[in-house]
């Protein structure tokens, strides 16, 4: 392959003016696990013993509390017991018993904060750094900045929840103002991976080749006549990629060919975990074949029934159901990446748009069972290349309401993710409407304390 140039030809260079990498890169690919709806930090990775002491008491700062529905109930203790896990002694609750077994792989950030508690703008900020629509997601920036390791699959792939797309659909993996070819490409882990990838009827190889040659000539003429429009060029490139994907996609999505041991590791052998288990295993297979960034969504659109992490009414019912779907698969993914050596150059990121309140969503004198949105203090974690493992960074206050030590904004988080992938967040830019835009706007700093020096 090296001698005939095939390997080099399969690498699509980055489009950014400032070539990647900007510095030695511990990671060269990433998986982003995105929990739609807002998972509770005080019930998962941010242990607050004071909540047991204050359980059932009134929240003391009620006059300054700003929550989405404005219903400030009584303080509520965590619904799942916490234990110190692994050699590191990292606190992880029984909400994630399987993730608890890989606690020594995790780098937990307990001091995240955002600028809104509204799902849609908060999700925009989580993925793009901005609360408004129209900006590129982190995956699109990585596609633009790093290029691809293969010409048979997209650089940026999205695997939605098998139950449905997140609110807003494709807006969650938008290329924004970047060239259109950097938008995320959806590949399903169940059923037909990609709609209309194959022709409706068999075509002879000669006819197929002649048709492609004619189409390529017509497309080029069409493009030249219209001044090389970016959207049109991206559409043409997407069809050319689709042709190559006709061979690559059936192979990469054939997870049934994996061993029974691997299926069990990801929970594919169990009804509750098989959906997300297939997604996690597909993500690993995509990375192995050169995809740069895979984004997995846990949870779909809002409404009734609620199929995401938005635990307003009943935390035990909501979070218990959603955690049971992903806990074993995500832990299995980390185990698998570690045993295959892939975790040495892969970054795994686990986020949600915000957390949940330490008090219940109910009348002020009622101890309810649900929790409202909390933008002031919540938790994310990372695992893999270039990180200190089995540590917790930052703190919220004694009840888990607000980040108070080493407060971490999304700009800081994104700057750190880019750094781990060999990118200086201030150097990855794109000129748009008179501004050199970047993922971190004009803010952000790398969190050096979590990096493995």
C-alpha positions as CSV (number, residue, x, y, z in Angstrom):
1,X,0.0,0.0,0.0
2,X,2.8,2.4,0.8
3,X,4.7,1.6,-2.4
4,X,1.7,2.1,-4.7
5,X,0.5,5.2,-3.0
6,X,-2.9,3.8,-2.1
7,X,-2.6,4.8,1.5
8,X,-1.5,8.3,0.8
9,X,-4.3,8.7,-1.8
10,X,-6.9,7.7,0.8
11,X,-6.0,10.6,3.0
12,X,-8.0,13.8,2.4
13,X,-5.9,16.8,3.7
14,X,-7.4,19.4,6.0
15,X,-8.8,22.6,4.4
16,X,-7.8,24.9,7.2
17,X,-5.2,27.5,6.2
18,X,-3.1,26.6,9.3
19,X,-2.1,22.9,8.8
20,X,-2.8,20.3,11.4
21,X,-1.3,19.2,13.7
22,X,-0.4,22.4,15.5
23,X,1.5,20.4,18.2
24,X,2.1,16.7,19.0
25,X,-1.4,15.1,19.2
26,X,-2.1,12.4,21.8
27,X,-5.4,11.6,20.1
28,X,-6.1,11.4,16.4
29,X,-9.9,10.5,16.5
30,X,-12.8,11.0,18.9
31,X,-16.2,9.7,20.0
32,X,-18.7,12.1,21.5
33,X,-21.5,10.6,23.5
34,X,-24.2,13.2,23.8
35,X,-27.0,12.8,26.3
36,X,-30.1,14.7,25.2
37,X,-32.1,16.4,28.0
38,X,-29.7,17.1,30.8
39,X,-28.5,14.3,33.1
40,X,-28.2,14.8,36.8
41,X,-24.7,15.4,38.2
42,X,-25.8,14.9,41.8
43,X,-27.1,11.5,41.0
44,X,-24.1,10.3,39.0
45,X,-20.6,11.7,39.3
46,X,-20.9,14.6,41.8
47,X,-21.4,13.2,45.3
48,X,-22.9,15.7,47.7
49,X,-23.3,14.1,51.2
50,X,-24.9,17.4,52.4
51,X,-28.0,16.7,50.4
52,X,-28.8,13.8,52.7
53,X,-28.4,16.1,55.7
54,X,-30.6,18.8,54.1
55,X,-33.1,16.4,52.4
56,X,-36.6,17.8,52.6
57,X,-35.5,21.3,53.7
58,X,-36.2,24.5,51.9
59,X,-33.6,25.8,49.4
60,X,-32.0,28.7,51.1
61,X,-31.2,30.9,48.0
62,X,-34.7,30.7,46.6
63,X,-34.9,34.5,45.7
64,X,-31.9,34.2,43.3
65,X,-32.6,30.8,41.8
66,X,-33.3,31.0,38.1
67,X,-34.5,27.7,36.7
68,X,-36.4,26.9,33.5
69,X,-39.9,26.2,35.0
70,X,-39.4,28.4,38.1
71,X,-40.7,25.6,40.4
72,X,-38.3,25.5,43.3
73,X,-39.2,22.6,45.6
74,X,-37.4,21.1,48.6
75,X,-33.8,19.9,48.6
76,X,-33.6,16.2,47.6
77,X,-30.9,13.7,48.3
78,X,-29.4,11.7,45.5
79,X,-31.6,8.9,44.3
80,X,-28.7,6.4,43.7
81,X,-26.1,5.5,46.3
82,X,-22.5,6.6,45.7
83,X,-19.3,4.6,46.2
84,X,-15.7,5.2,45.7
85,X,-14.6,3.1,42.7
86,X,-11.4,1.5,41.5
87,X,-7.9,2.3,42.6
88,X,-8.5,6.0,42.1
89,X,-11.4,6.2,44.5
90,X,-13.5,8.2,42.1
91,X,-17.1,8.7,43.3
92,X,-19.6,7.1,40.9
93,X,-23.2,6.2,41.8
94,X,-25.2,3.1,41.3
95,X,-26.9,4.9,38.4
96,X,-23.9,3.7,36.3
97,X,-22.8,0.4,37.8
98,X,-20.9,-0.7,34.7
99,X,-19.2,2.7,34.2
100,X,-18.1,2.4,37.8
101,X,-16.0,-0.6,36.8
102,X,-13.9,1.7,34.5
103,X,-13.7,4.6,36.9
104,X,-9.9,4.6,36.7
105,X,-10.2,5.5,32.9
106,X,-12.4,8.6,33.5
107,X,-11.4,12.2,33.8
108,X,-14.4,13.9,35.4
109,X,-15.1,17.6,35.2
110,X,-17.5,18.6,38.0
111,X,-17.5,22.3,37.5
112,X,-19.1,22.9,34.1
113,X,-21.5,25.8,33.6
114,X,-23.5,27.1,30.7
115,X,-25.3,30.4,29.8
116,X,-28.8,29.1,29.4
117,X,-31.1,26.4,30.7
118,X,-33.2,26.2,27.6
119,X,-32.7,22.9,25.7
120,X,-32.2,24.2,22.2
121,X,-29.7,27.0,22.8
122,X,-28.0,25.0,25.5
123,X,-27.5,22.1,23.0
124,X,-26.2,24.6,20.4
125,X,-23.7,25.8,22.9
126,X,-22.7,22.3,23.9
127,X,-21.9,21.4,20.3
128,X,-20.9,24.7,18.7
129,X,-19.9,27.0,21.5
130,X,-22.7,29.4,20.6
131,X,-26.3,29.6,21.7
132,X,-27.6,30.7,18.3
133,X,-28.2,28.5,15.3
134,X,-25.9,28.7,12.3
135,X,-22.5,27.8,13.7
136,X,-20.4,24.7,12.9
137,X,-20.4,21.8,15.4
138,X,-17.2,20.5,16.9
139,X,-17.3,17.6,14.5
140,X,-17.6,19.9,11.5
141,X,-14.6,21.9,12.8
142,X,-12.6,18.7,13.2
143,X,-13.4,17.6,9.7
144,X,-12.4,21.0,8.4
145,X,-9.2,21.2,10.5
146,X,-8.0,17.6,10.4
147,X,-9.2,16.2,7.2
148,X,-10.0,12.5,6.7
149,X,-7.9,9.3,7.0
150,X,-10.0,7.6,4.4
151,X,-11.8,8.5,1.2
152,X,-14.4,5.7,1.6
153,X,-16.2,7.1,4.6
154,X,-17.0,10.6,5.9
155,X,-14.7,12.3,8.4
156,X,-17.7,13.1,10.6
157,X,-20.4,10.5,11.3
158,X,-23.5,10.8,13.5
159,X,-25.3,7.8,15.0
160,X,-28.7,8.8,16.3
161,X,-30.7,7.1,19.0
162,X,-32.6,4.2,17.5
163,X,-35.8,5.6,18.9
164,X,-35.6,8.9,17.0
165,X,-33.6,12.0,16.1
166,X,-32.8,14.6,18.7
167,X,-34.9,17.8,18.6
168,X,-33.9,19.8,15.6
169,X,-32.6,16.8,13.6
170,X,-29.7,17.6,11.4
171,X,-29.2,21.0,12.9
172,X,-27.4,19.1,15.7
173,X,-24.6,18.1,13.2
174,X,-24.5,21.2,11.0
175,X,-21.5,22.5,9.1
176,X,-22.7,26.1,9.8
177,X,-20.7,28.5,7.6
178,X,-18.0,25.9,6.9
179,X,-18.0,24.3,3.5
180,X,-21.0,22.0,3.3
181,X,-19.1,18.8,3.0
182,X,-18.1,19.1,6.6
183,X,-21.7,18.4,7.8
184,X,-22.1,15.2,9.8
185,X,-23.3,12.1,7.9
186,X,-26.0,10.0,9.6
187,X,-25.3,6.2,9.7
188,X,-27.9,4.2,11.6
189,X,-27.0,1.2,13.8
190,X,-30.3,-0.5,13.1
191,X,-32.1,-1.3,9.8
192,X,-30.9,0.5,6.7
193,X,-27.7,2.3,7.5
194,X,-28.1,5.1,4.9
195,X,-31.2,5.8,2.8
196,X,-30.9,5.4,-1.0
197,X,-27.3,4.4,-0.9
198,X,-27.9,1.6,-3.4
199,X,-29.9,1.6,-6.7
200,X,-33.4,0.2,-6.7
201,X,-32.4,-2.5,-9.2
202,X,-29.2,-4.2,-10.3
203,X,-27.0,-2.4,-12.9
204,X,-24.2,-4.0,-14.9
205,X,-20.7,-2.9,-14.0
206,X,-20.1,-1.4,-17.5
207,X,-23.4,0.5,-17.5
208,X,-22.7,1.7,-13.9
209,X,-19.2,3.0,-14.8
210,X,-20.4,4.7,-18.0
211,X,-23.2,6.4,-16.1
212,X,-20.8,7.7,-13.5
213,X,-18.4,9.1,-16.1
214,X,-21.2,10.9,-17.9
215,X,-22.6,12.2,-14.6
216,X,-19.1,13.5,-13.6
217,X,-18.7,15.3,-16.9
218,X,-22.2,16.9,-16.6
219,X,-21.6,17.9,-13.0
220,X,-18.3,19.6,-13.8
221,X,-19.9,21.6,-16.6
222,X,-22.8,22.5,-14.4
223,X,-20.5,23.6,-11.6
224,X,-18.3,25.7,-13.9
225,X,-21.3,27.4,-15.4
226,X,-22.4,28.5,-12.0
227,X,-19.2,29.8,-10.6
228,X,-18.2,26.8,-8.4
229,X,-21.0,27.3,-5.9
230,X,-20.0,25.7,-2.5
231,X,-23.3,23.9,-1.9
232,X,-23.3,22.5,-5.4
233,X,-19.7,21.4,-5.1
234,X,-20.4,19.7,-1.8
235,X,-23.4,17.9,-3.2
236,X,-21.3,16.6,-6.1
237,X,-18.6,15.5,-3.7
238,X,-21.2,13.8,-1.5
239,X,-22.4,11.7,-4.4
240,X,-18.8,10.7,-5.3
241,X,-18.3,9.7,-1.7
242,X,-21.6,7.8,-1.7
243,X,-20.3,5.8,-4.6
244,X,-17.3,4.7,-2.6
245,X,-19.5,4.2,0.5
246,X,-21.5,1.5,-1.4
247,X,-18.5,-0.8,-0.8
248,X,-17.4,0.5,2.6
249,X,-20.7,0.9,4.5
250,X,-21.9,-2.8,4.2
251,X,-18.5,-3.9,5.6
252,X,-18.3,-1.4,8.4
253,X,-21.9,-1.9,9.6
254,X,-21.6,-5.7,9.6
255,X,-21.3,-5.9,13.3
256,X,-23.0,-9.3,13.4
257,X,-19.6,-10.7,12.3
258,X,-18.1,-9.7,15.6
259,X,-17.5,-12.4,18.2
260,X,-20.1,-13.4,20.8
261,X,-17.7,-12.1,23.5
262,X,-17.7,-8.7,21.9
263,X,-21.5,-8.6,21.5
264,X,-21.8,-9.5,25.2
265,X,-19.3,-6.8,26.2
266,X,-21.4,-4.1,24.5
267,X,-24.7,-5.6,25.7
268,X,-26.0,-6.5,22.3
269,X,-27.2,-9.8,23.7
270,X,-29.7,-8.0,26.0
271,X,-32.9,-6.3,24.9
272,X,-32.4,-3.2,27.1
273,X,-28.9,-2.4,25.9
274,X,-28.8,-3.8,22.3
275,X,-29.7,-0.5,20.6
276,X,-27.0,1.6,22.2
277,X,-24.6,-1.4,22.2
278,X,-24.8,-1.6,18.5
279,X,-24.2,2.1,18.2
280,X,-21.1,2.0,20.4
281,X,-19.7,-1.0,18.5
282,X,-20.4,0.7,15.2
283,X,-18.6,3.7,16.4
284,X,-15.5,1.7,17.2
285,X,-15.6,0.0,13.8
286,X,-15.9,3.4,12.1
287,X,-12.9,4.8,13.9
288,X,-10.9,1.7,13.0
289,X,-11.6,2.5,9.3
290,X,-10.5,6.1,9.4
291,X,-13.5,8.2,10.5
292,X,-12.2,11.1,12.6
293,X,-15.2,12.0,14.7
294,X,-18.3,9.9,15.7
295,X,-21.1,11.4,17.6
296,X,-23.6,9.1,19.4
297,X,-26.9,10.5,20.6
298,X,-28.6,9.1,23.7
299,X,-32.2,10.3,23.6
300,X,-34.5,11.7,21.0
301,X,-36.9,14.6,20.6
302,X,-39.0,16.1,23.4
303,X,-42.7,15.4,23.9
304,X,-44.7,12.5,25.3
305,X,-43.6,9.9,25.9
306,X,-40.3,11.5,26.9
307,X,-37.4,9.4,25.4
308,X,-34.4,11.4,26.7
309,X,-32.7,12.5,30.0
310,X,-35.2,15.3,30.8
311,X,-36.2,14.1,34.3
312,X,-38.7,16.8,35.3
313,X,-41.4,14.4,36.7
314,X,-39.7,11.4,38.1
315,X,-35.9,11.0,38.3
316,X,-35.8,7.4,39.2
317,X,-38.1,6.4,36.4
318,X,-36.5,8.7,33.8
319,X,-32.8,8.4,34.6
320,X,-33.1,4.7,35.6
321,X,-34.5,3.9,32.2
322,X,-32.1,5.9,30.2
323,X,-29.0,4.9,32.2
324,X,-29.9,1.2,31.8
325,X,-29.8,1.6,28.0
326,X,-26.3,3.1,27.8
327,X,-24.3,2.1,31.0
328,X,-23.1,-1.3,29.9
329,X,-22.5,-0.3,26.2
330,X,-20.4,2.7,27.1
331,X,-18.4,0.8,29.7
332,X,-18.0,-2.0,27.1
333,X,-16.7,0.6,24.6
334,X,-14.0,1.8,27.0
335,X,-13.0,-1.8,27.8
336,X,-12.9,-2.7,24.1
337,X,-10.8,0.4,23.2
338,X,-8.4,-0.4,26.0
339,X,-7.9,-4.1,25.2
340,X,-7.4,-3.3,21.5
341,X,-4.9,-0.5,22.2
342,X,-7.2,2.1,20.5
343,X,-7.7,4.1,23.7
344,X,-4.1,5.2,23.5
345,X,-4.9,7.5,20.5
346,X,-8.7,7.9,20.9
347,X,-10.6,10.5,22.9
348,X,-14.0,9.6,24.3
349,X,-16.2,12.5,25.5
350,X,-19.4,12.2,27.5
351,X,-21.6,15.4,27.8
352,X,-25.1,16.8,28.2
353,X,-26.4,20.3,27.6
354,X,-26.7,21.0,31.4
355,X,-27.4,19.2,34.7
356,X,-30.3,19.0,37.1
357,X,-31.1,21.0,40.2
358,X,-30.4,19.7,43.7
359,X,-34.0,20.6,44.7
360,X,-37.1,19.2,43.2
361,X,-39.3,20.7,40.6
362,X,-42.5,21.3,42.6
363,X,-44.2,23.7,44.9
364,X,-41.8,25.2,47.4
365,X,-43.3,23.2,50.3
366,X,-43.5,19.9,48.5
367,X,-40.8,17.2,48.1
368,X,-41.2,16.2,44.5
369,X,-39.6,13.4,42.5
370,X,-38.2,15.3,39.5
371,X,-35.5,17.9,39.0
372,X,-35.4,21.0,36.8
373,X,-32.6,22.2,34.4
374,X,-29.4,23.4,36.0
375,X,-27.0,25.6,33.9
376,X,-24.9,26.7,36.9
377,X,-23.1,23.5,37.8
378,X,-23.0,20.1,36.0
379,X,-20.6,17.3,35.0
380,X,-18.9,16.0,31.9
381,X,-16.2,13.4,31.6
382,X,-13.5,12.4,29.1
383,X,-11.4,9.3,28.7
384,X,-8.5,8.2,26.6
385,X,-5.4,9.7,25.0
386,X,-3.5,12.5,26.7
387,X,-5.5,12.6,30.0
388,X,-4.9,12.0,33.7
389,X,-7.2,9.2,34.5
390,X,-9.3,8.5,37.6
391,X,-9.4,12.1,38.6
392,X,-12.1,14.7,39.3
393,X,-11.5,18.4,38.4
394,X,-13.4,21.3,39.8
395,X,-16.2,21.5,42.4
396,X,-19.7,22.6,42.8
397,X,-21.0,24.0,46.1
398,X,-21.9,21.7,48.9
399,X,-25.3,20.8,47.4
400,X,-24.3,20.6,43.7
401,X,-26.1,23.8,42.7
402,X,-23.3,26.0,41.3
403,X,-19.8,25.5,40.1
404,X,-17.5,27.3,42.5
405,X,-13.9,25.9,42.1
406,X,-12.2,25.8,38.7
407,X,-15.4,26.9,36.9
408,X,-15.3,25.4,33.3
409,X,-17.2,27.0,30.4
410,X,-17.9,25.2,27.2
411,X,-15.2,27.3,25.5
412,X,-12.7,25.8,28.0
413,X,-14.0,22.3,27.4
414,X,-13.8,22.7,23.6
415,X,-10.3,24.3,23.7
416,X,-9.1,21.2,25.7
417,X,-10.7,18.7,23.3
418,X,-9.1,20.4,20.3
419,X,-5.8,20.5,22.2
420,X,-5.9,16.7,22.8
421,X,-6.4,16.3,19.0
422,X,-3.4,18.4,18.1
423,X,-5.2,21.7,17.4
424,X,-4.7,25.1,18.9
425,X,-8.2,26.5,19.4
426,X,-7.0,30.0,18.5
427,X,-5.4,28.9,15.3
428,X,-8.3,26.8,13.8
429,X,-10.3,29.7,12.2
430,X,-12.6,30.4,9.2
431,X,-13.2,33.8,7.8
432,X,-17.0,34.5,7.8
433,X,-18.8,37.8,7.6
434,X,-15.8,39.9,8.4
435,X,-14.7,37.8,11.3
436,X,-12.1,35.0,11.8
437,X,-14.5,32.6,13.5
438,X,-13.5,29.7,15.7
439,X,-15.2,27.1,17.8
440,X,-14.3,28.9,21.0
441,X,-15.3,32.4,19.8
442,X,-12.8,34.8,21.5
443,X,-12.6,32.9,24.8
444,X,-11.5,29.6,26.3
445,X,-8.4,28.1,27.8
446,X,-7.0,24.6,27.8
447,X,-7.5,22.8,31.1
448,X,-3.9,21.9,31.8
449,X,-4.6,20.3,35.1
450,X,-6.4,17.3,33.5
451,X,-3.7,16.7,30.9
452,X,-1.1,13.9,31.2
453,X,2.1,16.0,31.0
